[in-house]
């Protein structure tokens, strides 16, 4: 197995039906967008990090593996605290690595803090909590994540809410699902050039 280029955390809703209603897009369109994202991440040899859950996360992870993704890291809570974890058990089976976290708080925090890049594939109450963790990491210069990438096709109006943009303006980047691969290739090239210029 070759070395993965970068670690990419993906955050997004577990309820695709609700995302469909909020965006005014047919579920089949949303599934197609998620499939394209999973395929792009596999083609880039990215290491994909997702929480052990359904919806957008499961769809991207499934497509990532279907297209030959080399390393799927699934974060799973050791304890079902503060919420139960039984619903998350089935999703562990597709992982190359199951990363056991202390509880759900650490799953939600580490999926945005430990990877190099975080890609947001839609908004939900849970995704808002993860965005709040990103904000604190950036404000206090914590965590490994260097960029938050919003997939415009899956965000209302093609962008994050103003409150997040105001706080994270230099950290937020946008692309559509079809441009994700090229966008991440550019980031990886910039990282490589920066490393070799030192």
Secondary structure, 3 states (H helix, E strand, C coil): CCCCCCEEEEECCCCHHHHHHHHCCCHHHHHHHHHHHHHHHHHCCCEEEEECCCCHHHHHHHHHHHCCCCEEEEEEECCCCCCCCHHHHHHHHHCCEEEEECCHHHHHHHHHHCCCEEEECCCCHHHHHHHHHHHHHHHCCCCCCCEEEEEHHHCHHHCCCHHHHHHHCCCEEEECHHHHHHHHHHHHHHHHHHHHHC
